[in-house]
Amino acid sequence: MSADCIFCKIANKTIPATIEYEDDEVVAFRDLNPQAPHHLLIVPRRHIESLDTAAAGDAALIGKCHLVAAELARRLGVAAEGYRVVTNTNRGAGQSVFHIHFHLLAGRPLTWPPG
C-alpha cells in the first residue's frame, strides 16, 4: 500500500466508493467521472504504479483484473453487446492515478480509434 495513493485508500476502505466487486486481491468500483453509462475501475489491492512498472510476478494479478472485468460485464448485462477494458500507462496516455487500474466501459457505442 502506498500511503498517499487514492486507490490504495479506496481498496482499504479509508475513502468511500461505490464498490461493485471485491475479494482478497482485487477491488472494482464506480468511476466518479464516468465516460460511459457503465464505467468501473478495477484495481489490484497491491500497489503497482503502472503497467510499465509491473513485473513478471504481477502477471497473474493483472490477468485476474481482466477476468474480474469480464465477470462484471456479464453481471451488468453488457457482455453480449460489448464492452471495453482500457489501461492508460503514464501521463502521456492519460494515467492520472499512479496505481495500475483497468477501466471497464460499456452501455454506449464505443468508437475506434479512441481519444
C-alpha positions as YAML, in Angstrom:
chain: A
units: angstrom
residues:
- id: 1
  name: MET
  ca: [0.00, 0.00, 0.00]
- id: 2
  name: SER
  ca: [1.14, 3.49, -0.77]
- id: 3
  name: ALA
  ca: [0.13, 5.94, 1.98]
- id: 4
  name: ASP
  ca: [-0.77, 8.74, -0.44]
- id: 5
  name: CYS
  ca: [-2.46, 6.63, -3.15]
- id: 6
  name: ILE
  ca: [-6.19, 7.26, -3.52]
- id: 7
  name: PHE
  ca: [-6.81, 3.79, -4.97]
- id: 8
  name: CYS
  ca: [-4.99, 2.13, -2.06]
- id: 9
  name: LYS
  ca: [-7.21, 4.14, 0.28]
- id: 10
  name: ILE
  ca: [-10.35, 3.05, -1.58]
- id: 11
  name: ALA
  ca: [-9.19, -0.58, -1.56]
- id: 12
  name: ASN
  ca: [-8.61, -0.36, 2.20]
- id: 13
  name: LYS
  ca: [-11.94, 1.48, 2.68]
- id: 14
  name: THR
  ca: [-10.43, 4.60, 4.22]
- id: 15
  name: ILE
  ca: [-12.05, 6.58, 1.37]
- id: 16
  name: PRO
  ca: [-15.63, 5.72, 0.40]
- id: 17
  name: ALA
  ca: [-16.53, 4.43, -3.05]
- id: 18
  name: THR
  ca: [-19.37, 2.53, -4.67]
- id: 19
  name: ILE
  ca: [-17.77, -0.89, -4.66]
- id: 20
  name: GLU
  ca: [-19.16, -3.35, -7.19]
- id: 21
  name: TYR
  ca: [-16.74, -6.24, -6.55]
- id: 22
  name: GLU
  ca: [-14.07, -7.16, -4.05]
- id: 23
  name: ASP
  ca: [-12.01, -10.10, -2.95]
- id: 24
  name: ASP
  ca: [-8.62, -10.51, -1.26]
- id: 25
  name: GLU
  ca: [-6.72, -9.30, -4.34]
- id: 26
  name: VAL
  ca: [-8.97, -7.03, -6.43]
- id: 27
  name: VAL
  ca: [-11.49, -4.23, -5.90]
- id: 28
  name: ALA
  ca: [-13.81, -2.73, -8.52]
- id: 29
  name: PHE
  ca: [-15.73, 0.49, -8.01]
- id: 30
  name: ARG
  ca: [-17.69, 3.11, -9.93]
- id: 31
  name: ASP
  ca: [-15.68, 5.89, -11.56]
- id: 32
  name: LEU
  ca: [-16.52, 9.34, -10.14]
- id: 33
  name: ASN
  ca: [-16.27, 10.86, -13.63]
- id: 34
  name: PRO
  ca: [-17.95, 8.24, -15.82]
- id: 35
  name: GLN
  ca: [-17.25, 8.26, -19.54]
- id: 36
  name: ALA
  ca: [-19.99, 5.73, -20.31]
- id: 37
  name: PRO
  ca: [-23.22, 4.58, -18.63]
- id: 38
  name: HIS
  ca: [-21.20, 1.77, -17.07]
- id: 39
  name: HIS
  ca: [-17.70, 2.87, -16.03]
- id: 40
  name: LEU
  ca: [-15.96, 0.83, -13.37]
- id: 41
  name: LEU
  ca: [-12.35, 0.88, -12.23]
- id: 42
  name: ILE
  ca: [-10.76, -2.47, -11.46]
- id: 43
  name: VAL
  ca: [-7.68, -2.22, -9.24]
- id: 44
  name: PRO
  ca: [-5.44, -4.72, -7.51]
- id: 45
  name: ARG
  ca: [-5.23, -4.20, -3.75]
- id: 46
  name: ARG
  ca: [-1.45, -4.45, -4.03]
- id: 47
  name: HIS
  ca: [0.07, -1.18, -5.17]
- id: 48
  name: ILE
  ca: [1.64, -1.42, -8.62]
- id: 49
  name: GLU
  ca: [2.37, 2.00, -10.09]
- id: 50
  name: SER
  ca: [1.61, 1.27, -13.74]
- id: 51
  name: LEU
  ca: [1.72, -1.40, -16.41]
- id: 52
  name: ASP
  ca: [5.16, -0.06, -17.27]
- id: 53
  name: THR
  ca: [6.49, -0.86, -13.78]
- id: 54
  name: ALA
  ca: [4.72, -4.22, -13.43]
- id: 55
  name: ALA
  ca: [6.98, -7.26, -13.10]
- id: 56
  name: ALA
  ca: [6.66, -10.82, -14.34]
- id: 57
  name: GLY
  ca: [5.41, -11.78, -10.87]
- id: 58
  name: ASP
  ca: [2.42, -9.46, -11.37]
- id: 59
  name: ALA
  ca: [1.11, -11.33, -14.43]
- id: 60
  name: ALA
  ca: [-1.45, -13.46, -12.60]
- id: 61
  name: LEU
  ca: [-2.84, -10.47, -10.72]
- id: 62
  name: ILE
  ca: [-3.10, -8.38, -13.90]
- id: 63
  name: GLY
  ca: [-4.81, -11.30, -15.61]
- id: 64
  name: LYS
  ca: [-7.22, -11.66, -12.71]
- id: 65
  name: CYS
  ca: [-8.18, -7.98, -13.07]
- id: 66
  name: HIS
  ca: [-9.19, -8.69, -16.66]
- id: 67
  name: LEU
  ca: [-11.23, -11.75, -15.63]
- id: 68
  name: VAL
  ca: [-12.97, -9.61, -13.00]
- id: 69
  name: ALA
  ca: [-13.78, -7.08, -15.74]
- id: 70
  name: ALA
  ca: [-15.38, -9.85, -17.82]
- id: 71
  name: GLU
  ca: [-17.37, -11.09, -14.82]
- id: 72
  name: LEU
  ca: [-18.61, -7.57, -14.10]
- id: 73
  name: ALA
  ca: [-19.62, -7.06, -17.74]
- id: 74
  name: ARG
  ca: [-21.73, -10.23, -17.51]
- id: 75
  name: ARG
  ca: [-23.28, -9.07, -14.21]
- id: 76
  name: LEU
  ca: [-24.12, -5.69, -15.76]
- id: 77
  name: GLY
  ca: [-25.72, -7.40, -18.73]
- id: 78
  name: VAL
  ca: [-23.41, -5.77, -21.29]
- id: 79
  name: ALA
  ca: [-21.10, -8.65, -22.18]
- id: 80
  name: ALA
  ca: [-23.05, -9.80, -25.25]
- id: 81
  name: GLU
  ca: [-23.43, -6.27, -26.61]
- id: 82
  name: GLY
  ca: [-19.80, -5.40, -25.95]
- id: 83
  name: TYR
  ca: [-17.53, -3.54, -23.57]
- id: 84
  name: ARG
  ca: [-14.05, -2.10, -23.48]
- id: 85
  name: VAL
  ca: [-11.26, -2.60, -20.94]
- id: 86
  name: VAL
  ca: [-8.69, 0.21, -21.02]
- id: 87
  name: THR
  ca: [-5.38, 0.73, -19.25]
- id: 88
  name: ASN
  ca: [-3.70, 4.12, -19.51]
- id: 89
  name: THR
  ca: [0.04, 3.94, -18.85]
- id: 90
  name: ASN
  ca: [1.92, 7.08, -17.79]
- id: 91
  name: ARG
  ca: [0.92, 10.71, -18.17]
- id: 92
  name: GLY
  ca: [1.09, 10.93, -21.96]
- id: 93
  name: ALA
  ca: [-1.55, 8.22, -22.23]
- id: 94
  name: GLY
  ca: [-3.81, 9.82, -19.64]
- id: 95
  name: GLN
  ca: [-2.85, 7.97, -16.45]
- id: 96
  name: SER
  ca: [-3.65, 10.35, -13.61]
- id: 97
  name: VAL
  ca: [-3.62, 7.95, -10.64]
- id: 98
  name: PHE
  ca: [-0.38, 6.01, -10.43]
- id: 99
  name: HIS
  ca: [-1.82, 2.73, -9.23]
- id: 100
  name: ILE
  ca: [-2.43, 0.31, -12.09]
- id: 101
  name: HIS
  ca: [-6.12, 0.18, -12.93]
- id: 102
  name: PHE
  ca: [-8.40, -1.00, -15.67]
- id: 103
  name: HIS
  ca: [-11.42, 0.93, -16.90]
- id: 104
  name: LEU
  ca: [-14.48, -1.12, -17.82]
- id: 105
  name: LEU
  ca: [-16.60, 0.96, -20.20]
- id: 106
  name: ALA
  ca: [-19.97, -0.10, -21.60]
- id: 107
  name: GLY
  ca: [-23.50, 0.95, -22.29]
- id: 108
  name: ARG
  ca: [-22.92, 3.22, -25.30]
- id: 109
  name: PRO
  ca: [-21.30, 2.85, -28.72]
- id: 110
  name: LEU
  ca: [-17.51, 2.90, -28.33]
- id: 111
  name: THR
  ca: [-15.85, 4.17, -31.47]
- id: 112
  name: TRP
  ca: [-12.39, 3.42, -32.80]
- id: 113
  name: PRO
  ca: [-9.84, 4.82, -32.62]
- id: 114
  name: PRO
  ca: [-10.42, 6.09, -29.08]
- id: 115
  name: GLY
  ca: [-9.45, 9.61, -27.95]
...
